[in-house]
Amino acid sequence: MNTIRTALLVGATGLVGREVLRQLLDDPRFSAVTVLTRRSAGVTHEKLVEHIIDFDRPDSWRALATGDVLFSGLGTTLKAAGSQDAQYKVDYTYQLEVARAARQAGADTYVLISAAGASPKSRVFYSRMKGELERDTAALEFPRTRFLHPGPLDGDRQESRTAERWALRLLRPLASVLPAIARPIHASIVARAAITAALDPTQGVVRYPPAELFRLGAAS
């Protein structure tokens, strides 16, 4: 796909979203990047248009959800959200509403930073929530839909996640012998994989398991 594209991004202040934003702004294949966010990403760039919005008021931002490619990486933790219902609103409802608005505005490609093990039939709340989002965004029938399934995410988080930090300390030294699903994957690799997947002209829904993300996101 050689055409210069425009991007819409939600989740730009998160671990992977920050990397997606940085790489999109550096990528000449994207002429403009629109960000919908609850708080500023703190970035200034000639290609960037940032809208501070209230996701609970979709009528106030729906018309802003424009771009050829939607990169969706919005999310929170159960601890930060305070309840499963509150986490579901951020990780599922907000992302589905943005995807629906972007599709109605003409976006032809959807890239979701999902999670390994995502399945609407999972007994695990987090995995089931991600699987339900995949199911319902696939039903929007973007010409190209990309679901990325990273394992443990590595990188410089702005917020404190003690359990994840300790888990990464244990997993990093074992990375060479761990299966891809358990191997920490840096946010920059996931971001590169997301952009590469977005520019793949293959029609329909494509899912990328952890091992494929390492390959797809390898630095050239």
C-alpha positions in Angstrom: 0.0 0.0 0.0 1.9 3.0 -1.3 -0.7 5.7 -0.7 0.0 8.3 1.9 -2.4 7.7 4.8 -3.9 9.6 7.7 -4.2 8.1 11.2 -6.6 8.4 14.1 -5.2 7.2 17.4 -6.9 6.5 20.8 -4.7 5.5 23.8 -1.9 7.8 22.9 -0.8 8.3 26.6 -0.5 4.5 27.2 2.6 2.4 27.0 2.1 1.2 23.4 0.1 4.2 22.3 3.0 6.6 23.1 5.2 4.5 20.8 2.6 4.3 18.1 2.2 8.1 18.2 6.0 8.7 18.1 6.5 6.3 15.2 3.5 7.7 13.2 4.8 11.2 13.5 8.2 10.0 12.2 6.7 8.0 9.4 6.5 9.7 6.0 3.8 7.3 4.9 1.4 9.1 7.2 0.6 12.8 6.5 -1.5 13.5 9.6 -2.2 12.0 13.0 -5.4 12.9 14.9 -5.5 11.9 18.6 -8.6 11.6 20.7 -7.5 11.6 24.4 -8.7 12.3 27.9 -5.5 14.1 28.7 -2.8 15.6 26.5 0.0 13.4 25.2 2.3 16.3 25.7 3.6 16.2 22.2 3.8 19.0 19.6 4.3 18.2 15.9 3.2 19.7 12.6 1.4 16.5 11.7 -0.4 16.2 15.0 -3.9 17.3 15.8 -4.9 16.5 19.4 -8.5 16.7 20.8 -9.1 16.5 24.5 -12.4 14.8 24.9 -14.9 13.2 27.3 -15.5 9.7 26.0 -18.7 9.6 28.0 -20.1 12.2 25.6 -19.8 10.7 22.2 -22.0 13.3 20.5 -19.3 15.9 21.4 -16.5 14.1 19.7 -17.9 11.7 17.1 -17.3 14.1 14.2 -13.6 14.3 15.2 -13.0 10.6 14.7 -11.6 10.9 11.2 -8.6 9.2 9.5 -7.9 6.4 7.1 -6.5 4.1 9.8 -7.7 3.8 13.3 -5.1 2.7 15.9 -6.9 1.7 19.1 -4.9 1.1 22.2 -7.0 2.6 25.0 -7.0 0.7 28.2 -6.8 0.7 32.0 -6.2 -1.7 34.8 -8.8 -3.1 37.2 -7.0 -1.4 40.1 -7.0 2.0 38.4 -10.6 1.7 37.2 -11.9 0.5 40.6 -14.3 -2.2 39.3 -14.8 -4.5 36.4 -17.7 -2.4 35.1 -15.5 0.7 35.1 -12.6 -1.1 33.3 -15.1 -2.6 30.8 -16.3 0.9 30.0 -12.7 2.1 29.1 -11.4 -1.1 27.4 -14.5 -2.1 25.6 -17.2 0.6 25.4 -15.0 3.6 24.6 -13.0 1.7 22.0 -16.1 0.3 20.3 -17.7 3.7 20.1 -14.6 5.2 18.5 -14.3 2.3 16.1 -18.0 2.7 15.1 -17.6 6.5 14.6 -14.4 6.1 12.6 -16.0 3.5 10.4 -19.0 5.7 9.7 -16.6 8.5 8.9 -14.9 6.4 6.2 -11.9 4.7 7.9 -10.9 1.6 6.0 -8.4 0.1 8.4 -8.7 -0.8 12.0 -5.7 -1.8 14.2 -6.5 -3.0 17.8 -3.8 -3.6 20.4 -5.6 -6.5 22.0 -4.0 -9.2 24.1 -2.8 -12.8 23.9 -5.6 -15.2 24.9 -8.4 -12.8 23.9 -11.6 -14.8 23.5 -15.3 -13.9 24.1 -15.6 -17.4 25.6 -12.8 -17.0 28.1 -13.5 -17.5 31.7 -10.9 -14.8 32.5 -12.6 -11.4 32.7 -9.8 -9.5 30.9 -9.4 -12.0 28.1 -13.2 -12.2 27.6 -13.5 -8.4 27.5 -10.8 -8.2 24.8 -12.4 -11.1 22.9 -15.8 -9.4 23.0 -14.2 -6.2 21.7 -12.6 -8.1 18.8 -15.9 -9.8 18.0 -17.9 -6.6 17.9 -15.4 -4.4 16.1 -15.0 -7.1 13.4 -18.7 -6.9 12.9 -18.2 -3.2 11.8 -16.7 -4.6 8.6 -13.7 -2.4 8.1 -12.1 -3.5 4.8 -9.0 -4.3 6.8 -9.1 -5.3 10.5 -5.9 -6.1 12.4 -5.9 -7.7 15.9 -2.6 -7.7 17.7 -2.1 -10.2 20.5 1.0 -9.3 22.5 2.2 -11.1 25.6 3.6 -9.3 28.6 4.3 -5.7 27.6 7.7 -4.2 28.4 8.8 -0.5 28.3 8.8 2.7 30.3 5.4 3.0 31.9 4.3 6.4 33.3 2.1 4.9 35.9 3.2 2.5 38.6 2.2 -1.2 38.1 4.1 -3.0 40.9 3.0 -6.5 40.0 3.9 -6.1 36.3 7.3 -4.6 37.2 8.2 -7.6 39.4 6.9 -10.1 36.7 9.1 -8.4 34.1 12.1 -8.7 36.3 11.6 -12.4 36.5 10.7 -12.9 32.8 13.4 -10.8 31.1 16.4 -13.0 32.0 14.4 -16.0 30.7 13.3 -14.4 27.4 15.5 -16.5 25.2 13.9 -19.7 26.4 10.4 -18.6 27.0 7.6 -19.3 24.4 6.5 -16.1 22.6 3.3 -15.8 24.5 5.2 -15.5 27.8 8.2 -13.5 26.5 8.2 -9.8 27.3 7.7 -7.7 24.2 8.8 -4.0 24.1 6.2 -1.4 23.3 8.3 -0.2 20.4 8.1 -3.6 18.8 4.3 -3.8 19.2 4.0 -0.3 17.7 6.1 -1.1 14.7 4.1 -4.3 14.2 0.9 -2.2 14.4 2.0 0.2 11.7 3.3 -2.6 9.4 0.0 -4.4 9.9 -2.0 -1.2 9.1 -0.2 -0.9 5.8 -0.7 -4.5 4.7 -3.2 -4.4 1.8 -4.7 -7.8 2.7 -8.5 -7.6 3.0 -10.5 -8.8 5.9 -9.6 -9.7 9.5 -6.0 -10.7 10.4 -4.9 -11.8 13.9 -1.2 -11.6 14.9 -0.1 -13.9 17.7 2.9 -13.0 19.9 5.5 -14.8 17.8 4.3 -13.0 14.7 4.5 -9.6 16.4 8.2 -10.2 17.2 8.8 -10.8 13.5 6.5 -8.1 12.2 7.9 -5.5 14.6 11.6 -6.3 14.2 13.7 -3.2 13.5 14.7 -3.0 9.9 
